[in-house]
Amino acid sequence: MTRQPVTLLDVALEAGVSRTTASAALGGSGRISETTRAHIRSVATQLGYRGNTAARHLRRGRTGIVGVHLPRDIGLLEYYMAFVFGAAEGARDAGYALSILPPGEAPSPDDVDGLLIVDALADDPTVAQLVASGTRIVASERMLGLPDDAAVVVEPDHRSAVDLLFDHLLARGAKAPAMISGGSDSAWGLGVERAYLAWCADHRVQPRLRGSTFTASAETVGAIAGDLLDSADPPDAIVGVPDGAALGVVDAARSRDLRIGRDLLVAAAVDSTPFRYVSPGITALDHHPSAVGRRCAELLLGWIADGEPPRWTERVGLDLVVRASTAPS
């Protein structure tokens, strides 16, 4: 026999209150003591009551949907998939749905209750349209060329993270570390470049910075690494910034019979699942994208519920994951 769903009336009867009082308690409205509200919510949980979240959002003049805008041409880069899953979990816990916006589409405020913008690219016209729409925005990384108060920003401490990585390479004996950047058309790429140059200045190391693109493939980065390794003054360590592209550095080193972790140290600015399983494993900075996605969603949904934005900038920490590509075997 199929079990009938628990209704609001069932909750009210079990709690010993009217249906109106039960509705107000579960909906967060009405002049009800906190003791009564907590009692009704406890009963609802025990009975397995699931309210109609769509109807609740409509009563409050909301859609129950938050949108997320991702950089174009990201393919299936692991960082963004993990971010989206984390944000979706945070939205779900608050009774919201998460919608990934199609490239180039700027929804109206009537379509979504708020937006998450991830790694905005400076030449992406959709970002400016989203900001101009007046919709609440929480951005993962700053949006270049736009006012600081255009969005609540969650960003990593680039300088501390890059210092942590290059201090590790220095401790492992690197005297000429190079970086293959992810371009300067995003706050992330620009921040990492600047942090590397600052580290080199602090340690009186000649910078070996080579430009690439935000979505550069392992093959593209491998070709740049090959040019570095074939130069008259080759580096003894190379950090690949684009997501997953450090694998190209490994290929370039192996094709020149260099031993990874000994003749050449290799690391990545963004961790990726393959880095754990290749041999040798690749040292990388873990950005905790799922946790960042969840945190961005929590800030946005709190803003929607409270009507007031949280503090405009929140810093998040990164961890260095040391593997055999920079550590003695």
Disulfide bonds with the S-S distance in Angstrom:
none
